[in-house]
Amino acid sequence: MLDPLVNDYVSHEHCRYKTGKLVTASGKEIPVANRYGVPIEDVQSLSRFPLVVMINVIEHCIDAERIFEVISTMAQGTFFVFHDKLYKHDEVAEAASRIFDIGHPLKVDGKYLTSKLRSLFDPVFWRTVQTSGRQDEIYMIGRRL
């Protein structure tokens, strides 16, 4: 489990992995081998993991190019489960000119994001969903090329 605040969450009353196992909503327990309390940009390699799950991560990061450098270190055949928002270029530019959200500093253009994902993965599942909000969302399960 990789999250800059992962070790802080253990003290939260609703933490689902206090015991070293991730407890699902249905009560199933999944062992958590390791907790890494670092930003993804500081990771050197993901090559030893057979599965990487990245849900709602990008907008919490600072450097999109670095994120994709790290993702590209996954071994060939590694499965990648991904979800995030797809921003339109004009929305990104407009938002960047008027606000800065410290908790969500990065808004990545959807065309850039989908292009990077398609260059790295053979999609097993790919769905773009139109939401009632301003951004569409992407759901992907892919295998590293």
N, C-alpha and C positions, 0 to 999 in steps of 0.2 A: 504494500500500500504506500503510495507516494503522495504526499501533500505537505506543504510547508508547515501546516499547523496540526499535522496528524498526532503528534505527541501531546499537544494541548487538548485535543478533543477527548482524550481518555478520561479527563476529569469532569467532562460534561455529563449531566444526569441521563441524557438520552443516547450516549455513545453506544454503538452496537458492536464494538470490538474490544471492550475492556478486558475480557477474559483471554484474549489472544485468538479469538474466533469471531468472525463476522456473523452476527445473528440476523437472519433475514426476518421480514415481517411475518412470515409463516412459522418462524421458530427454528428453521433449519440452521445448523451451525457449519460455517465454512472456515477452515483454519487460515489464519493470516500468518504467513511465514515470517515476514519482516515488515517493519514500518520505517519509512524513510522520510524524515522531516526536512526535506529540501525542495526548492522549486525545480520544476522539470528542466529549466534552462541550465541548472547546475549538474544534471546527470550526464555522465560520460557515455554510457552505452546501455541499451535495452536488449542487447543480443542474447542474454541468458534467459529471457522470459518467453515462454511459449504462447502467452496471451497477454495483451496490453489493452486495458479499458480506459478510455479517455472521454468522460462525459462532463460537458459544461466546464471545460478547463481553459480553453484558449483566452477567453475574455478576462481571465484572472491573471494572465501572464503579461510579460512586458515585451518579449522579443519573438515575433512569429518565425523569423528565419531560423533562430536558434532552436525553437521547438521542432521544426521540421528536420533540422540537422540531427537532433536526438532521435526522433521517430525513424529516421533513415538508418539508424544503427540496428534496428530490429533484424534478426536473422531471417533469411528467405524462408517463407512458409509460415512465419509467425502470424497468428490471428490478431486482428485489431478491431475493437469495438469502439465506435466513435459517435458522438452526438454533439452538436453545437448549433449556434445561430448563424444564419447566412445574412450578412449585411450587404446592402447595395452600396456601391462606391460613393455615390453622392450623399448617402446618409452618413457614411463614415467621415467624409470630409466635413460635412456640415456640423456633425456632433463634435468633432475634434476642435473646430474653430470656436465653440461656445462653452463646452463643459469639459471637466476632467473628473472622472470618478475613480478615486483611489482604489476601490475594491474591484473595479472592472476597467483597468487602464487600456486594454487592447480590444479594438473592434476590427476584425479582419474582413476585408472585402470577400464576399462570397465566391466570386469568380476565381480569385487567387486560391482560396481555401479548397474548392472542389478540384481545381487544376492540380494542386500539390497532392491531394489524396489520390487522384486518378493516376498520377505519375509514380506513386509508391506502392499502390495496392491493386490487386485483382478483386473487385467487389463481388462478394457472395450475396450481399443484400445492400441495396442503396435506395433510400427513399427521401425525397424532399417533401416537406409538409408545409402547406400554407397555414399560417396561424392567424388568429384574430388580431394579434399585435402587428408591429411594423416589420418584424423580421420573419423570414421563413426559417425552418429548421431542417437540418440534415441528420439522417440516421444511416450509419454505414457499418457493415461488418465486412472486413476485407482480409485478404491474405497477402502478406508482404511478397512483392515480386522479387 
